[in-house]
């Protein structure tokens, strides 16, 4: 979400906050889109082909999942997210003054906590405009407050849609979702805010657990995905918008506490997938950390922490990462002017080549194939003002940025889709892709006078991957830094298999292929995965299954029974305490090799997430892609403290 006022102004909250708080609030004005590739795209492009609802609905089939860096539909065909943000249900009140006074709402637009425009245009005509823009999907923001709001919406808020009179905000939201999916659009639900206050800085919506508990947040998500579970065009849960610093604390990535976004996203994502296994789970990185002055640490990490601590879900084909970019912000710039502004560059101040590099560093690197972090990246917010006074730098940035997305075949969602215009047709929000007068008259990017049309048409009509996407091998991390890491749906339904120890297990479609020494991290894969048999899984805590001789003389050994392979492990401190072994459907070879990594990394030269570090700062041992892990050796001698020193790797076939 971009700042509710002019992009050149300080975030709204700064007007009423004291100096330090103001600096923090300014730190999070908003980000926007993605990058990589330096060459500019074509400067001309024709208007997108507008599909009817029937045509769009016939072009794809839900649910969606992922294969490598691509989102695919139920038939395995690439489904590129060409999306926009239909804002409003997250609230538009700016946090001060009478909530009934339109002057106190974003761009003087009181949404009444509903998707904007329902007072001005019949919903079928709004959706026709979305089709005309070339969209196939909609990011639909909402506030947690909406799920608990039992008030009846004012008749005036749905004046152009009288069938919605007398309904609660959630019932109107239901109707919008149903209309979108009936017209063929994929819908990604976005938890944008906790309260109806909008937007940015210290507005009470900084984290998923600002103003509510983490459990309440997760419960709301489970309620919502169950509500729409039968509609397979409701395809995704975008877990939380623009997580940022509050007055006193930064969000973090991997510290294991109640500000740990990495952990919160995984906990919520796995609960959602247990409730509805068909949902995509969309995760943004950290939008802002630190206090923005030239003498204090600060920045916009975005997805950079994913390079060494990625996320693993019980369904490894359901994770999508997201990032936001706007020209007036920067990797270390809040987007503010005056208080909260630093001398760090904004994205619009970078050359096209620099912009491509910084957006790759912050987001697009995630799409590199064959790594533990590989996933689709959705630029779920970006945008620029299209009418009125034209900011030359912002316009150049928008062109450069859309060029980058074209070159990288990037999934995207522009902010925002719908706004109001006054009686003269002047947009209240000149960032909106379509603006409606009170009588429903439209002024949109498809109408004359909007300079964004060329770049938008270029983006929507860009060539890219289409058709079938081949299944690709996956590698995923296990992170036992602070506690259990159970991402096996099978084991989550069973009692604790290693009481008193930290334990991790792979998704049911994968096996353990690597371990870190002294940090308890692991690596899972499904490459050359043996089919699992139907027998019981075995917990190994001693050497009773060691066969074929002593393969690590003088060392303690945990070894799976023959015809089974390691799918999980337990540690006490960082010392090995247990293996979890799953049965194979057919016999597995029992010959193999011992792979030592007590004096340095020992990893495959190719494949195996070899270009990424899943246990930074620690030695790593990893079997080859055509091997399975059958055992682990460790010792308490020589101050080795029981951490893994060697792996027993056996061929899969």
C-alpha positions in Angstrom: 0.0 0.0 0.0 1.5 3.3 -1.0 1.2 6.4 1.2 -2.3 7.7 1.2 -1.3 11.2 0.3 0.9 12.4 -2.5 3.9 10.1 -2.9 6.1 13.1 -2.3 4.7 13.8 1.1 5.4 12.2 4.5 3.4 9.2 5.6 0.0 10.2 7.1 0.9 9.2 10.7 3.7 11.7 10.9 1.3 14.6 11.4 0.4 13.5 14.9 3.4 11.5 16.1 6.3 12.8 18.2 9.7 13.0 16.6 11.1 9.5 17.1 7.8 7.8 16.3 7.5 10.0 13.3 10.8 8.8 12.0 9.7 5.2 12.4 6.4 5.8 10.7 8.1 7.5 7.8 10.2 4.4 7.4 7.4 2.5 5.8 5.7 4.6 3.2 5.4 1.7 0.6 7.3 -0.3 -2.0 6.4 -1.6 -5.4 7.6 -3.9 -8.1 10.4 -6.1 -9.3 13.5 -6.2 -11.5 16.2 -7.9 -13.4 17.5 -7.6 -16.9 18.8 -4.3 -18.2 17.6 -4.1 -21.8 14.5 -1.9 -22.3 11.4 -3.4 -23.6 9.6 -2.2 -26.7 8.2 1.3 -26.3 5.0 0.5 -28.1 2.3 -2.1 -27.4 -1.2 -2.6 -28.4 -4.1 -2.6 -26.0 -4.7 -6.0 -24.3 -7.2 -8.4 -25.7 -10.3 -8.1 -23.4 -11.6 -11.5 -22.6 -15.2 -12.0 -21.5 -15.9 -13.7 -18.2 -16.8 -16.9 -20.0 -13.6 -16.7 -22.1 -11.4 -16.1 -19.0 -13.1 -18.8 -17.0 -12.5 -21.3 -19.9 -8.8 -20.4 -20.2 -7.8 -21.9 -16.9 -8.8 -24.3 -14.1 -8.2 -24.0 -10.4 -6.7 -24.7 -7.9 -3.3 -23.2 -8.6 0.1 -24.6 -7.5 3.7 -24.0 -8.3 6.4 -25.6 -10.4 9.8 -24.1 -9.9 9.4 -20.3 -10.5 6.0 -20.6 -12.2 2.4 -20.6 -10.9 0.4 -23.3 -12.8 -3.2 -24.2 -13.0 -4.8 -27.6 -12.2 -3.7 -28.9 -15.6 -0.1 -27.9 -15.2 -0.3 -24.9 -17.5 1.5 -21.7 -16.6 -0.9 -19.2 -15.0 0.9 -15.8 -15.0 -0.7 -13.6 -12.3 -1.7 -10.4 -14.2 -3.4 -8.8 -11.3 -4.5 -5.6 -9.8 -5.4 -4.5 -6.2 -9.1 -3.8 -5.6 -8.6 -1.8 -2.5 -11.2 -0.6 0.0 -12.1 -3.5 2.3 -8.9 -2.8 4.3 -10.4 0.5 5.3 -9.7 4.1 4.1 -9.9 6.1 7.3 -6.6 7.8 8.0 -6.8 7.6 11.8 -7.8 11.0 13.0 -10.9 13.1 12.8 -14.5 12.1 12.3 -14.7 8.7 10.5 -17.8 10.0 8.7 -16.0 13.0 7.2 -14.7 12.1 3.7 -11.8 14.5 4.3 -10.4 12.1 6.8 -10.2 9.2 4.3 -7.5 8.2 1.8 -7.8 10.5 -1.2 -11.1 11.7 0.1 -12.6 8.3 -0.7 -14.7 6.7 2.1 -14.9 3.1 1.1 -17.1 2.2 4.1 -14.7 -0.7 4.4 -15.8 -2.3 1.1 -14.1 -2.6 -2.2 -14.2 0.9 -3.8 -16.7 1.8 -6.5 -19.8 -0.2 -5.4 -21.6 3.1 -4.8 -20.9 4.3 -8.3 -20.9 1.4 -10.7 -22.7 -1.9 -11.0 -20.3 -4.7 -10.1 -20.6 -6.4 -13.5 -19.5 -3.1 -15.2 -16.5 -2.8 -12.9 -15.4 -6.3 -13.8 -15.9 -5.5 -17.5 -13.3 -2.7 -16.9 -11.0 -5.2 -15.3 -11.3 -7.4 -18.3 -10.6 -4.5 -20.6 -7.3 -3.9 -18.7 -6.2 -7.5 -19.4 -6.3 -8.8 -15.9 -6.8 -12.4 -15.0 -6.6 -12.1 -11.2 -7.4 -9.7 -8.4 -5.6 -9.1 -5.1 -8.4 -8.4 -2.7 -7.3 -6.6 0.5 -9.2 -6.9 3.7 -9.0 -6.0 7.4 -9.3 -8.5 10.2 -11.9 -6.1 11.6 -14.1 -6.9 8.6 -14.5 -10.5 9.6 -16.0 -9.5 12.9 -18.0 -6.5 11.8 -21.8 -7.2 12.3 -22.9 -3.7 11.2 -25.0 -3.2 8.1 -23.4 -1.2 5.4 -25.0 2.2 4.5 -27.3 2.1 1.5 -25.2 4.9 0.0 -22.1 2.7 0.0 -23.7 0.2 -2.4 -26.0 2.7 -4.2 -25.0 1.3 -7.7 -25.5 -2.3 -6.4 -28.8 -2.3 -4.6 -28.7 -6.1 -4.3 -26.1 -5.5 -1.6 -28.2 -3.3 0.6 -28.8 -4.6 4.2 -25.7 -6.7 4.2 -22.7 -6.7 6.5 -19.2 -5.8 5.2 -18.3 -9.5 5.1 -21.4 -10.4 3.2 -20.6 -7.7 0.7 -17.0 -9.0 0.5 -18.6 -12.5 -0.1 -20.6 -11.1 -3.0 -17.5 -9.4 -4.5 -15.5 -12.6 -4.3 -18.4 -14.6 -5.9 -18.8 -12.1 -8.7 -15.1 -12.1 -9.5 -14.7 -15.8 -9.6 -17.9 -16.3 -11.6 -16.4 -13.9 -14.2 -13.3 -16.1 -14.4 -10.9 -14.1 -12.2 -8.5 -15.8 -9.8 -8.8 -14.1 -6.4 -6.0 -13.8 -3.9 -7.2 -12.7 -0.5 -4.8 -10.2 1.2 -4.7 -9.5 4.9 -3.8 -5.8 4.6 -4.7 -4.4 8.0 -5.9 -5.4 11.4 -8.2 -2.4 12.0 -9.9 -0.4 9.4 -7.3 2.4 9.7 -5.3 3.0 6.6 -2.4 3.4 6.0 1.3 3.2 6.8 3.7 4.0 9.5 2.5 3.7 13.1 -1.1 3.0 12.3 -1.6 0.0 14.5 -1.2 -2.4 11.6 2.6 -2.8 11.6 2.7 -6.5 12.2 0.3 -9.5 12.0 0.1 -9.4 15.8 -0.3 -5.6 16.2 -3.6 -5.1 17.9 -4.4 -8.8 17.9 -2.6 -12.1 18.9 -0.9 -14.3 16.4 -3.4 -17.0 17.3 -6.3 -14.7 16.5 -4.7 -13.8 13.2 -4.2 -17.4 12.2 -7.8 -18.3 13.3 -9.1 -15.5 11.1 -7.2 -17.0 8.2 -8.5 -20.5 8.8 -12.1 -19.1 9.0 -11.7 -17.2 5.8 -10.2 -20.0 3.7 -12.8 -22.5 4.9 -15.5 -19.9 4.0 -14.4 -20.0 0.3 -13.0 -23.5 0.2 -15.6 -24.7 -2.4 -14.7 -21.9 -4.8 -11.5 -23.1 -6.6 -11.0 -19.7 -8.2 -10.2 -18.3 -4.7 -6.7 -19.4 -5.2 -4.5 -17.8 -2.6 -3.9 -16.4 0.9 -1.6 -13.4 0.9 -0.7 -13.6 4.6 0.2 -10.1 5.6 0.8 -6.8 4.0 4.0 -4.8 4.5 5.3 -5.9 7.9 7.3 -3.1 9.5 8.7 -1.6 12.6 6.3 -0.3 15.3 7.3 2.4 17.8 9.8 0.2 19.7 10.5 -3.0 17.9 11.6 -4.3 14.5 10.1 -7.4 12.9 12.8 -10.0 12.3 13.5 -13.0 10.1 14.4 -16.2 12.1 14.9 -15.1 15.7 12.2 -17.4 17.0 10.3 -14.8 19.0 6.9 -13.2 18.6 8.3 -10.7 16.1 9.7 -13.4 13.9 7.9 -13.0 10.5 9.5 -16.1 9.1 8.0 -18.3 11.8 4.7 -16.5 11.8 4.2 -17.0 8.0 5.1 -20.7 8.2 2.7 -21.3 11.2 -0.1 -19.5 9.4 0.6 -21.1 6.1 0.6 -24.6 7.4 -2.6 -24.1 9.4 -4.2 -22.8 6.2 -3.0 -25.8 4.2 -4.3 -28.1 6.8 -7.7 -26.4 6.4 -7.6 -26.1 2.6 -4.7 -27.9 0.9 -5.5 -26.2 -2.4 -4.6 -22.7 -1.4 -1.5 -20.8 -2.6 0.3 -19.3 0.4 1.8 -15.9 -0.4 4.5 -14.5 1.8 6.0 -11.0 1.7 9.3 -10.2 3.3 10.1 -7.5 5.8 9.0 -4.1 4.5 11.0 -1.9 6.9 13.4 -2.2 9.8 15.1 0.5 11.9 14.7 4.3 12.5 15.3 6.4 9.3 18.0 8.8 10.1 21.4 9.2 8.5 23.0 7.9 11.7 20.8 4.9 12.6 20.6 1.5 10.9 17.5 1.2 8.7 16.4 -0.4 5.5 13.9 -2.4 3.5 15.0 -6.0 3.6 12.2 -7.3 1.3 13.1 -10.9 0.4 16.8 -10.7 1.0 16.7 -12.9 4.1 15.2 -15.7 2.1 18.6 -16.4 0.5 19.8 -18.1 3.7 16.5 -18.8 5.5 13.7 -19.8 3.2 10.2 -21.1 4.1 9.0 -24.7 4.0 5.3 -25.7 4.0 3.6 -29.0 4.3 2.8 -28.6 0.6 6.0 -27.6 -1.1 4.1 -26.7 -4.3 2.0 -23.9 -2.7 4.5 -21.2 -1.7 4.7 -17.9 -3.6 6.9 -15.0 -2.4 5.8 -11.4 -2.9 7.5 -8.0 -2.9 6.4 -4.3 -3.3 8.3 -1.5 -5.1 7.4 2.1 -5.7 9.7 4.7 -7.4 9.6 7.2 -4.5 10.8 4.6 -1.9 14.2 2.8 -2.0 16.1 -0.1 -0.5 17.0 2.2 2.4 14.6 5.1 1.8 11.3 5.5 3.5 9.6 7.4 0.7 9.2 10.4 3.1 10.2 14.0 2.6 11.3 16.1 5.5 11.1 14.3 8.8 12.0 10.6 8.2 13.9 11.3 5.0 17.5 10.2 4.6 20.1 10.7 1.9 19.6 7.2 0.7 18.6 6.9 -3.0 15.1 6.2 -4.1 14.4 3.5 -6.6 13.6 6.2 -9.2 17.1 7.6 -8.8 18.9 4.4 -10.0 19.9 3.9 -13.6 18.0 1.1 -15.4 21.0 -1.2 -14.8 21.3 -0.3 -11.1 17.5 -0.7 -10.7 17.6 -4.2 -12.3 20.4 -5.2 -10.0 18.8 -3.9 -6.8 15.4 -5.5 -7.5 17.1 -8.8 -8.3 19.0 -8.5 -5.0 15.8 -7.8 -3.1 13.4 -10.1 -4.8 13.9 -11.7 -8.2 16.8 -13.8 -7.2 14.2 -16.1 -5.6 13.1 -17.3 -9.1 16.6 -18.9 -9.8 16.0 -22.5 -10.4 17.1 -25.5 -8.2 17.7 -23.7 -4.9 16.2 -24.1 -1.5 14.4 -20.8 -1.9 13.2 -21.3 -5.5 9.6 -20.1 -5.9 7.5 -17.7 -8.0 7.9 -14.1 -7.1 4.7 -11.9 -7.4 5.2 -8.2 -7.4 2.0 -7.7 -5.6 2.2 -3.9 -5.5 3.7 -1.3 -7.8 2.3 1.8 -9.5 2.5 5.4 -10.4 0.3 8.5 -10.9 -1.1 8.5 -14.4 -2.9 11.8 -14.8 -2.5 15.4 -13.7 1.0 16.7 -13.0 3.6 14.2 -14.3 6.7 13.6 -12.3 9.4 12.9 -14.9 11.5 10.7 -12.6 8.5 8.7 -11.5 7.4 8.2 -15.1 10.9 7.1 -16.2 11.0 4.7 -13.2 7.7 3.2 -14.2 8.9 2.6 -17.7 12.2 1.1 -16.5 10.4 -1.0 -13.9 7.9 -2.5 -16.3 10.7 -3.2 -18.7 12.3 -5.3 -16.0 9.2 -7.2 -15.4 8.7 -7.9 -19.1 12.3 -9.1 -19.4 11.9 -11.4 -16.4 8.4 -12.6 -17.3 7.3 -11.5 -13.8 3.9 -12.0 -12.1 2.5 -8.6 -11.0 -0.4 -6.7 -9.4 -0.7 -3.0 -9.8 -1.9 -0.7 -7.0 -4.7 0.3 -7.0 -7.5 -0.6 -9.5 -10.4 1.6 -8.5 -10.8 5.2 -7.3 -13.2 8.1 -7.4 -13.3 11.2 -9.6 -15.1 14.4 -8.9 -18.0 15.9 -11.0 -15.5 17.3 -13.4 -13.8 14.0 -14.0 -10.7 14.8 -12.0 -9.4 11.7 -10.2 -9.3 11.8 -6.4 -6.6 9.2 -6.6 -4.6 9.6 -9.8 -2.8 6.3 -9.2 -6.0 4.4 -9.7 -6.3 2.5 -13.0 -10.0 3.4 -13.3 -11.8 6.3 -11.6 -15.6 6.6 -11.4 -17.7 9.7 -11.0 -20.7 9.6 -8.8 -22.8 8.8 -11.9 -20.5 5.9 -12.8 -18.7 7.7 -15.7 -15.3 6.0 -16.2 -11.9 7.6 -16.6 -9.3 4.8 -16.9 -6.0 3.8 -18.2 -7.8 2.5 -21.3 -9.1 6.1 -21.9 -7.2 8.9 -23.6 -4.8 11.0 -21.5 -3.2 8.4 -19.2 0.5 8.2 -19.9 0.8 4.8 -18.3 -1.2 3.1 -21.1 1.9 2.3 -23.2 3.8 0.8 -20.4 0.7 -1.1 -19.0 -0.1 -2.5 -22.4 3.5 -3.5 -22.9 3.4 -5.3 -19.5 0.1 -7.1 -19.9 0.8 -8.2 -23.5 4.4 -9.2 -22.9 5.5 -12.6 -24.3 6.4 -15.2 -21.7 6.2 -18.8 -20.7 2.9 -20.4 -21.6 1.5 -23.9 -21.8 2.7 -26.9 -19.8 5.3 -26.4 -17.2 7.3 -29.6 -16.5 7.5 -30.7 -12.9 10.9 -29.7 -11.4 12.9 -31.1 -8.4 12.5 -29.2 -5.2 14.9 -28.5 -2.3 13.6 -27.1 1.0 15.1 -26.2 4.3 14.5 -27.5 7.8 15.2 -25.0 10.5 15.5 -26.3 14.0 17.2 -23.1 15.4 14.6 -22.5 18.1 12.2 -25.4 18.2 10.4 -28.1 16.3 10.0 -27.9 12.5 7.4 -30.3 11.5 6.2 -29.9 7.9 5.0 -33.5 7.4 1.3 -33.7 7.3 1.6 -37.3 8.3 3.6 -36.6 11.4 1.6 -33.5 12.4 -1.4 -35.8 12.8 0.6 -38.1 15.2 1.9 -37.8 18.7 5.4 -36.3 19.4 7.8 -38.8 17.9 10.9 -37.6 19.9 9.8 -36.1 23.2 12.1 -33.7 24.8 14.1 -33.0 21.6 13.9 -30.5 18.8 12.9 -32.3 15.7 12.2 -31.6 12.1 10.7 -33.6 9.3 10.4 -33.0 5.6 7.1 -32.5 3.6 5.6 -35.9 2.9 6.8 -35.8 -0.8 10.5 -35.3 0.3 13.4 -36.9 2.2 16.3 -35.5 4.2 19.4 -35.2 1.9 21.7 -32.9 3.9 22.5 -31.8 7.5 24.4 -28.8 8.9 27.1 -29.4 11.5 26.4 -27.6 14.8 23.4 -25.6 13.7 20.7 -28.4 13.4 19.5 -27.2 10.0 18.7 -29.7 7.2 17.9 -29.9 3.6 15.0 -31.9 2.0 14.4 -32.9 -1.6 12.1 -34.8 -3.9 14.6 -35.3 -6.7 14.7 -39.0 -7.5 12.4 -39.6 -4.6 11.7 -43.2 -3.7 8.0 -44.0 -3.4 7.0 -44.3 0.2 5.5 -47.6 1.3 2.5 -48.1 3.5 4.2 -49.4 6.6 4.9 -47.7 9.9 7.6 -45.0 10.1 10.5 -45.9 12.4 12.1 -43.8 15.1 15.8 -44.7 15.6 17.6 -43.7 18.8 20.4 -46.3 18.9 22.6 -48.5 16.8 20.3 -51.6 16.6 19.8 -51.1 12.8 23.5 -50.7 11.9 24.2 -53.4 9.3 26.9 -54.2 6.8 29.8 -53.5 9.2 31.0 -50.5 11.1 30.9 -47.7 8.5 32.2 -45.0 10.9 34.6 -46.7 13.4 34.7 -45.1 16.8 31.6 -42.9 16.2 28.1 -43.2 17.4 25.7 -44.1 14.6 22.0 -43.7 13.9 20.9 -45.8 10.9 17.6 -46.4 9.4 16.4 -50.0 8.9 17.0 -51.4 5.5 14.4 -50.5 2.9 13.7 -47.2 4.7 15.2 -43.7 4.3 15.6 -40.6 6.5 12.7 -38.1 6.4 13.3 -36.4 9.8 15.8 -36.0 12.7 15.8 -35.0 16.3 18.5 -33.1 18.2 19.1 -32.3 21.9 21.0 -29.0 21.9 22.7 -29.5 18.6 23.6 -33.1 19.3 22.0 -35.9 17.3 19.3 -37.8 19.2 17.0 -39.5 16.7 16.2 -40.3 13.1 12.8 -40.7 11.6 12.7 -43.3 8.8 10.0 -43.8 6.2 9.5 -47.1 4.4 10.1 -47.4 0.7 7.6 -49.1 -1.5 10.3 -51.3 -3.0 13.7 -52.5 -1.8 16.5 -49.9 -1.8 20.2 -50.6 -2.4 22.2 -51.2 0.8 25.6 -50.4 -0.6 26.8 -46.8 -0.2 29.5 -44.4 0.8 30.4 -42.4 3.9 30.4 -38.7 3.4 32.5 -36.8 6.0 32.0 -33.1 6.7 33.6 -32.6 10.0 36.4 -30.4 8.5 34.5 -28.6 5.7 31.5 -28.6 3.4 31.0 -31.8 1.5 28.2 -31.1 -1.1 27.5 -32.2 -4.7 29.1 -30.0 -7.3 25.9 -29.9 -9.3 22.2 -30.0 -8.4 21.3 -30.2 -4.8 20.7 -26.4 -4.2 24.4 -26.1 -4.8 24.3 -22.3 -5.5 22.7 -21.4 -2.2 23.6 -21.6 1.5 21.0 -23.3 3.7 23.2 -23.4 6.8 25.4 -20.2 6.7 28.5 -20.3 8.8 28.5 -24.1 9.4 29.9 -27.1 7.6 27.3 -29.0 5.5 27.1 -32.6 4.5 24.8 -33.5 1.6 24.2 -36.7 -0.3 24.0 -36.5 -4.1 20.7 -36.2 -5.9 20.7 -39.9 -6.8 21.2 -41.0 -3.2 19.2 -41.3 -0.1 20.3 -40.6 3.4 20.5 -43.9 5.4 22.4 -42.9 8.5 24.3 -40.2 10.5 27.6 -40.6 12.5 28.6 -38.4 15.4 30.8 -38.4 18.5 31.2 -36.8 21.9 35.0 -37.2 21.6 37.4 -34.4 20.8 34.8 -31.7 21.8 32.6 -32.6 18.8 29.6 -32.4 21.2 27.5 -35.0 19.4 26.9 -32.9 16.2 26.7 -34.8 12.9 30.1 -35.5 11.4 29.3 -38.0 8.6 26.4 -39.2 6.5 25.7 -42.7 5.1 24.6 -42.0 1.5 23.2 -44.9 -0.5 22.0 -45.0 -4.2 18.3 -44.6 -4.8 18.4 -47.3 -7.4 
